[in-house]
Structure formats: structure tokens, C-alpha cells
Amino acid sequence: MSIEYTIDAESDIDFAIDELVDGYGVSLASAFRIRLEAMLEKIASMPYGFSLVDPPFPRYPGLRVVAIKKFAARLIFYTPTETGILVVRVLLASSDWASAMGSMD
């Protein structure tokens, strides 16, 4: 199964890692990266096994969301694809993620 990323998702991950390094150090940022990669592998192995975003986003049909294990404040938003998943965003749960993804329109 393949894991692809939008440019926004790549930026989100880089931002999260930088924020963790600045606030808590390299070891926590490394732990985040490891947990993120493990979660993405799990998602790719069962892409329909996690919750659909409700209400749905027409811009991202089939958009799903899951928290990162041990880093539950960060959410992975993704869509299943024919060959795996497309990671759309990786955002803080407390953020205005609807606006970050271009609203529901």
C-alpha cells in the first residue's frame, strides 16, 4: 500500500516537528515522527477502518480522520486511494481544521 502526501500535509508534518523540537526537544520530535509513520502504515493497511469526517468535505470525498497514538492532539486527515492513502493534512485537534482544509464548500 502506498502513502502519498499533499503539499499541505508535508508542511503540517514539518511544522509539527519544528514545534516539538523548539518546545520539547529532539527526542520528543523523533518519537512523534516514529508514531506518525507507524500510524500511517496502520492506516494504509486498513484505509476504511477509521472514522469518516462528519460533515463531509466535498473537496475531499471519503475524508477520514484518526488521532496519532500517544500524540492524540494531532489528527491525520486522509482519503483512501486505489493503491493506499493520500494524507491530506496533519493538524492539531484544537485548530480550526475546517478552515485549514478550505471549508466544507
trRosetta pair geometry for C-beta under 8 A, 3 or more apart (Angstrom, degrees):
i j d omega theta_ij theta_ji phi_ij phi_ji
1 44 3.9 158 116 162 130 103
1 45 6.1 -163 19 -79 149 45
1 47 7.5 -174 -157 -41 141 111
1 83 6.7 154 -146 154 52 59
1 84 3.8 125 176 -105 79 95
1 85 7.3 38 163 -4 114 81
2 44 7.2 -157 73 -146 20 130
2 81 7.4 -48 72 73 102 127
2 83 4.6 20 22 126 115 109
2 84 3.7 -157 58 8 55 142
2 85 7.6 -161 93 34 59 51
3 40 5.2 59 -131 163 151 119
3 41 7.6 -70 -47 -80 140 49
3 44 5.3 -80 -69 -73 95 136
3 84 5.6 -104 -63 146 44 140
3 85 5.8 1 -118 62 67 92
3 87 6.6 30 -177 -23 91 109
4 81 7.1 20 26 1 121 156
4 84 7.1 129 -4 80 83 116
4 85 7.2 -163 34 98 71 49
4 86 4.9 -25 75 -111 102 70
4 87 7.0 -167 92 18 46 75
5 9 4.4 -134 -163 85 91 123
5 10 5.0 103 135 -54 135 86
5 13 7.7 -50 -144 -3 145 135
5 86 7.5 160 -90 -164 17 60
5 87 4.7 -17 -109 60 70 108
6 9 4.6 101 51 2 77 100
6 10 7.2 -140 93 -2 44 84
6 86 6.8 65 -42 169 86 99
6 87 6.8 -131 11 94 76 63
6 88 5.5 35 0 -139 133 42
6 89 7.3 -28 54 -60 126 57
7 10 5.7 -53 -152 36 35 113
7 11 6.4 34 151 -17 66 106
8 11 5.6 -57 -149 39 32 112
8 12 6.2 38 151 -25 66 104
8 88 7.1 1 75 166 118 55
8 89 5.6 -36 123 -95 115 82
8 100 7.9 141 -177 163 134 92
9 12 5.4 -49 -146 33 33 115
9 13 6.5 32 155 -19 65 103
9 87 4.3 130 -162 119 161 98
9 88 6.0 146 -60 114 116 13
9 89 5.5 -134 -87 -98 75 24
9 90 5.7 83 -150 -8 77 89
10 13 5.9 -55 -151 35 30 110
10 14 6.5 29 153 -16 64 107
11 14 5.7 -55 -147 39 32 111
11 15 6.1 34 154 -21 66 108
12 15 5.7 -57 -148 37 28 112
12 16 6.3 29 155 -21 65 106
12 89 5.6 109 -40 -164 160 67
12 90 4.1 158 118 57 128 80
12 91 6.1 -73 -144 -69 137 61
13 16 5.7 -52 -146 34 31 111
13 17 6.4 29 156 -16 64 106
13 36 6.9 122 -130 177 110 162
13 90 5.4 59 -67 47 74 146
14 17 5.9 -58 -149 38 29 109
14 18 6.3 28 154 -17 65 108
15 18 5.8 -56 -146 39 29 110
15 19 6.1 30 155 -20 65 109
16 19 5.7 -57 -147 38 28 112
16 20 6.3 26 155 -17 64 107
16 32 6.6 -149 138 156 111 146
16 74 6.2 52 -130 -112 144 142
16 90 6.4 -68 -20 118 144 117
17 20 5.8 -56 -147 38 30 109
17 21 6.3 32 154 -20 65 105
17 29 4.9 84 -157 -163 71 111
17 32 6.6 -172 -98 85 69 129
17 33 6.4 39 -102 -65 117 102
18 21 5.7 -54 -147 36 30 112
18 22 6.2 26 157 -15 65 109
18 29 8.0 76 -53 -124 14 138
19 22 5.9 -57 -145 40 28 109
19 23 6.0 5 163 -1 65 117
20 23 6.2 -66 -134 50 25 97
20 24 5.4 -43 -170 45 66 109
20 25 7.8 -52 150 58 74 37
20 28 5.2 -137 178 108 110 101
20 29 3.9 151 99 -86 116 80
20 32 5.5 -153 -54 -5 173 150
21 24 7.5 -70 -100 58 9 65
21 25 6.6 -15 -146 174 46 12
21 26 5.7 30 -125 -85 91 55
21 28 8.0 -174 -80 67 38 87
21 29 4.5 -2 -61 -42 76 153
24 28 4.1 -23 117 42 124 153
24 29 7.3 155 75 -38 96 77
25 28 5.6 93 67 13 78 97
25 29 7.1 -143 106 -2 41 94
26 29 5.5 -62 -148 42 35 112
26 30 6.1 38 154 -23 70 106
27 30 5.6 -52 -148 35 31 113
27 31 6.5 34 152 -20 63 104
28 31 5.5 -50 -148 35 36 114
28 32 6.4 43 150 -23 65 101
29 32 5.5 -48 -150 31 34 116
29 33 6.6 36 151 -20 63 102
30 33 5.6 -51 -150 33 34 113
30 34 6.5 34 152 -18 65 105
31 34 5.7 -54 -149 37 33 112
31 35 6.2 30 155 -15 66 108
31 70 7.4 -85 154 119 111 137
32 35 5.9 -59 -147 40 29 108
32 36 6.0 32 155 -23 66 109
32 68 7.5 47 -155 136 75 151
32 71 5.6 80 -123 -79 85 156
32 74 7.7 72 -153 13 112 156
33 36 5.7 -53 -145 35 27 114
33 37 6.4 25 158 -16 63 107
34 37 6.0 -57 -148 37 27 108
34 38 6.3 26 154 -17 63 109
35 38 5.7 -56 -146 39 30 112
35 39 6.2 30 156 -20 66 107
35 68 5.5 93 130 169 111 106
35 69 5.7 -141 -163 72 109 79
35 70 5.3 -119 -116 56 152 112
35 71 5.6 136 97 3 148 116
36 39 5.8 -59 -149 37 27 109
36 40 6.3 26 155 -19 64 107
36 68 5.7 -26 -91 -131 65 136
36 71 7.5 -30 -61 50 81 146
36 74 7.8 -41 -91 109 102 143
36 76 7.7 142 -145 -75 82 123
36 90 7.3 22 -137 -138 124 150
37 40 5.7 -53 -146 36 31 112
37 41 6.5 35 154 -20 64 103
38 41 5.8 -53 -152 33 32 112
38 42 6.5 32 150 -18 64 105
38 69 7.3 -61 94 45 117 122
39 42 5.5 -54 -151 36 35 113
39 43 6.3 36 151 -20 67 104
39 66 6.9 -174 -180 112 117 121
39 68 5.1 -120 -16 -129 164 71
39 69 5.9 175 -79 8 111 91
39 76 6.4 171 125 -13 128 150
40 43 5.5 -50 -144 36 33 112
40 44 6.2 35 155 -20 65 106
40 76 7.1 -166 -83 -139 78 158
40 85 7.4 -148 -162 68 81 136
40 87 6.8 -34 -121 -70 117 130
41 44 5.8 -55 -146 37 29 111
41 45 6.5 27 154 -20 62 107
42 45 5.9 -60 -152 34 29 110
42 46 7.0 -31 166 34 63 96
43 46 7.1 -96 -153 65 26 63
43 47 6.1 57 163 -105 72 58
43 49 7.7 -153 -131 55 52 101
43 50 6.5 -30 -122 -8 93 138
43 66 6.4 -169 -90 36 117 148
43 76 6.9 -112 -52 109 159 145
43 78 6.2 81 162 53 147 159
43 85 5.6 2 126 -32 108 166
44 47 6.4 10 -132 -67 28 93
44 84 4.7 -7 -145 -159 102 100
44 85 5.1 -118 -95 6 72 111
46 49 3.8 24 135 -12 114 135
46 50 8.0 117 108 -22 92 81
47 50 8.0 -68 -175 22 34 96
47 64 7.6 153 175 31 70 152
47 78 7.5 -110 -146 120 93 122
47 80 3.7 116 141 -105 134 103
47 81 7.8 -126 -144 24 166 51
47 84 6.9 154 -64 -179 134 39
47 85 5.1 180 -115 -74 117 100
48 64 7.8 -165 -127 -69 37 155
48 80 6.0 -6 -63 -57 74 153
50 64 4.9 107 90 166 98 125
50 65 6.9 -141 142 75 117 32
50 66 4.2 -58 -151 -63 150 116
51 54 7.9 -78 167 -6 103 99
51 64 6.2 144 83 -157 42 83
51 65 5.8 -36 80 60 97 78
51 66 7.0 144 30 -75 84 69
52 56 6.9 -28 164 -89 112 92
52 62 7.2 -86 -122 -155 102 43
52 63 7.0 93 -159 81 67 56
52 64 5.6 -59 -99 -99 42 73
52 65 8.0 54 166 14 12 80
53 56 6.3 113 86 -112 84 45
53 57 6.3 3 92 -7 136 98
53 60 7.9 39 38 89 139 117
53 63 4.5 -23 20 104 125 105
53 64 6.6 -160 -22 -109 80 19
53 65 5.2 86 -77 -18 89 113
53 77 6.9 22 -59 -134 136 103
55 104 6.1 35 92 -138 112 148
56 61 7.3 26 178 -127 125 49
56 63 6.7 143 -149 37 72 100
56 104 7.6 110 98 -151 42 104
57 60 4.6 25 89 42 117 91
57 61 8.0 -127 85 -63 66 31
57 63 5.1 20 38 7 108 150
57 98 7.9 -173 -89 -136 114 74
57 101 6.2 -43 -128 124 161 133
57 102 7.9 98 -165 72 126 87
57 104 5.4 -116 -111 -126 67 63
58 61 7.0 7 -154 -68 39 77
58 104 7.0 85 8 170 84 62
58 105 7.0 -34 41 170 120 23
59 101 7.1 172 75 152 133 95
59 102 5.7 26 -2 85 174 126
59 105 7.7 45 -37 90 107 42
60 63 4.0 63 114 -65 115 116
60 77 7.6 43 134 158 166 113
60 79 5.6 -145 -177 -57 95 128
60 88 5.7 15 -123 -105 149 158
60 101 6.9 -57 -5 179 135 129
61 79 7.1 74 79 -135 54 135
62 79 5.1 92 91 -145 98 94
62 80 6.0 -78 147 34 136 88
63 77 6.0 -2 -171 -174 106 98
63 78 7.5 148 -150 78 61 24
63 79 5.6 -50 -93 -77 52 91
63 88 6.6 -34 -127 9 104 158
64 77 7.3 161 81 -153 41 52
64 78 5.7 -30 64 69 90 74
64 79 6.9 137 13 -98 84 39
64 80 7.3 47 2 -27 130 85
65 75 5.4 -2 -167 -179 105 119
65 76 6.9 157 -151 79 53 51
65 77 5.3 -18 -97 -99 83 69
65 78 7.9 148 -88 21 36 68
66 75 7.0 151 77 -155 28 72
66 76 5.3 -16 63 56 80 100
66 78 7.8 -25 20 22 99 110
67 71 7.6 -169 169 91 85 58
67 72 4.2 21 173 -139 140 69
67 73 7.9 76 -148 5 109 15
67 74 7.0 116 -154 78 68 50
67 75 5.7 -49 -95 -100 58 68
67 76 7.6 154 -115 12 10 80
67 93 7.1 -4 -104 -68 104 126
68 71 4.2 -15 94 71 115 100
68 72 6.8 -151 62 -81 59 31
68 74 4.8 -2 17 80 123 103
68 75 7.5 -148 -12 -94 81 20
68 76 6.3 99 -61 -28 86 103
68 90 7.9 41 -45 -154 127 108
69 72 7.6 16 -124 -66 22 77
71 74 4.9 -5 136 28 105 111
72 93 7.2 -4 144 -24 68 144
73 92 5.8 -15 155 -145 90 79
73 93 5.4 -120 -159 17 46 105
73 94 7.0 -20 -160 -5 94 99
74 90 6.0 17 178 173 110 89
74 91 7.1 166 -151 88 66 23
74 92 6.2 -47 -98 -96 59 46
74 93 7.1 -117 -74 -26 11 82
75 90 7.2 -178 86 -152 45 48
75 91 5.6 -20 58 65 92 74
75 92 7.5 52 13 154 87 8
75 93 5.2 105 -30 -81 112 75
75 97 7.0 -36 65 -83 133 161
76 87 6.4 -61 -165 -136 100 101
76 89 7.9 170 -154 90 38 51
76 90 5.5 -11 -104 -107 64 82
77 87 7.5 102 78 -167 53 59
77 88 4.6 -62 110 65 98 107
77 89 4.5 17 45 52 119 86
77 90 7.4 -154 21 -73 74 37
77 91 6.9 13 -8 14 115 105
77 97 7.1 158 -44 179 141 132
77 101 6.9 -80 119 -83 167 139
78 85 4.7 14 172 179 132 119
78 86 6.2 161 -159 80 77 47
78 87 5.0 -39 -98 -105 101 49
78 88 5.9 179 -99 3 34 85
79 85 6.8 155 79 -157 38 71
79 86 5.0 -7 57 55 89 101
79 88 6.3 68 -10 -42 92 116
80 84 7.8 -140 -153 132 60 26
80 85 5.8 -51 -109 -102 43 73
81 84 5.7 4 57 62 101 52
81 85 6.1 161 11 -109 91 16
81 86 5.3 87 -43 -26 121 95
87 90 6.8 1 174 -47 119 96
88 101 6.8 38 144 -124 123 116
89 97 6.8 159 105 -153 148 104
89 100 6.3 112 -146 125 158 118
89 101 5.9 -109 -17 -82 146 99
91 95 5.1 -105 172 54 110 135
91 97 4.6 141 97 -104 156 109
91 100 5.8 133 -105 87 147 163
92 95 4.3 103 67 -21 93 104
92 97 7.9 -162 69 -62 54 102
93 97 7.9 -40 -135 -27 29 131
95 100 6.2 32 135 -31 123 141
96 99 4.4 15 129 25 113 115
96 100 6.3 142 95 -22 67 90
97 100 4.9 -52 -140 39 42 119
97 101 6.1 30 162 -11 72 106
98 101 6.4 -67 -151 43 25 98
98 103 5.9 40 156 -120 88 43
98 104 6.3 -29 -159 -40 109 88
99 102 7.7 65 -174 -58 32 12
99 103 6.3 16 -106 -67 46 71
102 105 7.7 -102 140 58 82 77
